[in-house]
Amino acid sequence: MTAKAKVAIITGASSGIGKAAALRLQSAGYDVVLAARRVHELEEAAAEACPRGGRVLVAACDVTNQSSVKTLFERTRQEFGRLDVLFNNAGIFAQGAPIDEVSYESWKKIVDVNINGMFLCAQEAWKMMKAQDPQGGRIINNGSLAAHNPRPLSAPYTTTKHAITGLTKSLSLDGRPYRIACSQVDIGNAATEFTARMATGILQANGELMVEPRMDVTHVADAILYIANLPLEANVLFMSLLATNMPYVGRG
Ligand SMILES: NC(=O)c1ccc[n+]([C@@H]2O[C@H](COP(=O)([O-])OP(=O)(O)OC[C@H]3O[C@@H](n4cnc5c(N)ncnc54)[C@H](OP(=O)(O)O)[C@@H]3O)[C@@H](O)[C@H]2O)c1
């Protein structure tokens, strides 16, 4: 690869959407940093990298730990010299429950990954993008359709994903002077471990269980590549990407 390859950090690259997006960017020539807690899975993902694609760095990182996040970005700076794209993807789902049955511990855990983790990574990306020459870069936050409408019994998850919309809008506004663009992808039913329960039946607003269609995760990976490849003068602020026939629009 040439020294001009763009550099991307992908959090949650050990599985699902993060892994697919990382491999898609790498095969398109990006130098990629695969970040997550499960190093063995990251190394398995790295082994699937395209031999003619960009360079790959595996980096153990817990996005809820500030020093771990700082180390991730410092390693990226040392290895690749700059950062063009952060795919702020790592996230967890909480077991469905009415709010009176949600423990404070499980609430804090999901807030810690889905909000605090995204904040810490965006903050470190911002520092690098602002300081580097040429200045600027792109932060792509992984929201959810739950950033717009909840599934039943999902207050913690839905709250965190609504919060990401605030982060996306604020960074989009504040990033203008520094050529930092910020996007949000709101995905519905990409086939990952996260959505395995859709295949067996998931609770609907009317109380029924319904098997829901899912889409291949490669469509999300292609969308991330599309956004990443845009010149910094253009931005996809929000993108909803969902399985066409899933019950979402209208009344189900
Ligand atoms: N699949 C969908 O249809 C869908 C729909 C809407 C939104 N999303 C969003 O898409 C993102 C990825 O979901 P997915 O479907 O790909 O699920 P997934 O396969 O379970 O991936 C989640 C990723 O997050 C990482 N992660 C979790 N906690 C972490 C932590 N503390 N530090 C670092 N990494 C952490 C996991 O890696 P480790 O366990 O190795 O750390 C894993 O790689 C999430 O933000 C989710 O909310 C997905």
The ligand as an SDF file (V2000), in Angstrom:
LIG
                    3D

 48 52  0  0  0  0  0  0  0  0999 V2000
  -27.0860   -5.8140   14.1990 N   0  0  0  0  0  0  0  0  0  0  0  0
  -28.0360   -4.8850   14.1000 C   0  0  0  0  0  0  0  0  0  0  0  0
  -29.0360   -5.0600   13.4000 O   0  0  0  0  0  0  0  0  0  0  0  0
  -27.9060   -3.5720   14.8350 C   0  0  0  0  0  0  0  0  0  0  0  0
  -29.0080   -2.7240   14.8370 C   0  0  0  0  0  0  0  0  0  0  0  0
  -28.8990   -1.4840   15.4490 C   0  0  0  0  0  0  0  0  0  0  0  0
  -27.7240   -1.1020   16.0370 C   0  0  0  0  0  0  0  0  0  0  0  0
  -26.6620   -1.9570   16.0300 N   0  0  0  0  0  0  0  0  0  0  0  0
  -25.4200   -1.4930   16.6720 C   0  0  0  0  0  0  0  0  0  0  0  0
  -24.2930   -1.9970   15.9870 O   0  0  0  0  0  0  0  0  0  0  0  0
  -23.1980   -2.1350   16.8950 C   0  0  0  0  0  0  0  0  0  0  0  0
  -22.5630   -3.5040   16.6840 C   0  0  0  0  0  0  0  0  0  0  0  0
  -23.5340   -4.4870   16.8560 O   0  0  0  0  0  0  0  0  0  0  0  0
  -23.4260   -5.9550   16.2020 P   0  0  0  0  0  0  0  0  0  0  0  0
  -24.7570   -6.3060   15.7210 O   0  0  0  0  0  0  0  0  0  0  0  0
  -22.2680   -6.0430   15.3140 O   0  0  0  0  0  0  0  0  0  0  0  0
  -23.1910   -6.8150   17.5530 O   0  0  0  0  0  0  0  0  0  0  0  0
  -21.9880   -7.7400   18.0580 P   0  0  0  0  0  0  0  0  0  0  0  0
  -21.6030   -8.7390   17.0250 O   0  0  0  0  0  0  0  0  0  0  0  0
  -22.4100   -8.2130   19.4140 O   0  0  0  0  0  0  0  0  0  0  0  0
  -20.7620   -6.7220   18.2150 O   0  0  0  0  0  0  0  0  0  0  0  0
  -20.6010   -5.8940   19.3200 C   0  0  0  0  0  0  0  0  0  0  0  0
  -19.1340   -5.4900   19.3640 C   0  0  0  0  0  0  0  0  0  0  0  0
  -18.9520   -4.5450   20.4180 O   0  0  0  0  0  0  0  0  0  0  0  0
  -17.7810   -4.8870   21.1080 C   0  0  0  0  0  0  0  0  0  0  0  0
  -17.7970   -4.4220   22.4900 N   0  0  0  0  0  0  0  0  0  0  0  0
  -18.7640   -4.6140   23.4200 C   0  0  0  0  0  0  0  0  0  0  0  0
  -18.3740   -4.0800   24.5950 N   0  0  0  0  0  0  0  0  0  0  0  0
  -17.1380   -3.5290   24.3920 C   0  0  0  0  0  0  0  0  0  0  0  0
  -16.2170   -2.8440   25.2110 C   0  0  0  0  0  0  0  0  0  0  0  0
  -16.4690   -2.5890   26.5040 N   0  0  0  0  0  0  0  0  0  0  0  0
  -15.0470   -2.4330   24.6700 N   0  0  0  0  0  0  0  0  0  0  0  0
  -14.7650   -2.6880   23.3720 C   0  0  0  0  0  0  0  0  0  0  0  0
  -15.6000   -3.3290   22.5350 N   0  0  0  0  0  0  0  0  0  0  0  0
  -16.7810   -3.7500   23.0520 C   0  0  0  0  0  0  0  0  0  0  0  0
  -17.7100   -6.4080   21.0380 C   0  0  0  0  0  0  0  0  0  0  0  0
  -16.3550   -6.8380   21.1620 O   0  0  0  0  0  0  0  0  0  0  0  0
  -15.7180   -7.5470   22.4540 P   0  0  0  0  0  0  0  0  0  0  0  0
  -16.7890   -8.3310   23.1220 O   0  0  0  0  0  0  0  0  0  0  0  0
  -14.6260   -8.3900   21.8580 O   0  0  0  0  0  0  0  0  0  0  0  0
  -15.1740   -6.4300   23.2810 O   0  0  0  0  0  0  0  0  0  0  0  0
  -18.2200   -6.6670   19.6370 C   0  0  0  0  0  0  0  0  0  0  0  0
  -17.1470   -6.6280   18.7100 O   0  0  0  0  0  0  0  0  0  0  0  0
  -23.7720   -1.8630   18.2860 C   0  0  0  0  0  0  0  0  0  0  0  0
  -23.4640   -0.5360   18.6710 O   0  0  0  0  0  0  0  0  0  0  0  0
  -25.2790   -2.0080   18.0970 C   0  0  0  0  0  0  0  0  0  0  0  0
  -26.0250   -1.2060   18.9990 O   0  0  0  0  0  0  0  0  0  0  0  0
  -26.7330   -3.1790   15.4570 C   0  0  0  0  0  0  0  0  0  0  0  0
  1  2  1  0
  2  3  2  0
  2  4  1  0
  4  5  1  0
  4 48  2  0
  5  6  2  0
  6  7  1  0
  7  8  2  0
  8  9  1  0
  8 48  1  0
  9 10  1  0
  9 46  1  0
 10 11  1  0
 11 12  1  0
 11 44  1  0
 12 13  1  0
 13 14  1  0
 14 15  2  0
 14 16  1  0
 14 17  1  0
 17 18  1  0
 18 19  2  0
 18 20  1  0
 18 21  1  0
 21 22  1  0
 22 23  1  0
 23 24  1  0
 23 42  1  0
 24 25  1  0
 25 26  1  0
 25 36  1  0
 26 27  1  0
 26 35  1  0
 27 28  2  0
 28 29  1  0
 29 30  1  0
 29 35  2  0
 30 31  1  0
 30 32  2  0
 32 33  1  0
 33 34  2  0
 34 35  1  0
 36 37  1  0
 36 42  1  0
 37 38  1  0
 38 39  2  0
 38 40  1  0
 38 41  1  0
 42 43  1  0
 44 45  1  0
 44 46  1  0
 46 47  1  0
M  CHG  2   8   1  16  -1
M  END
$$$$
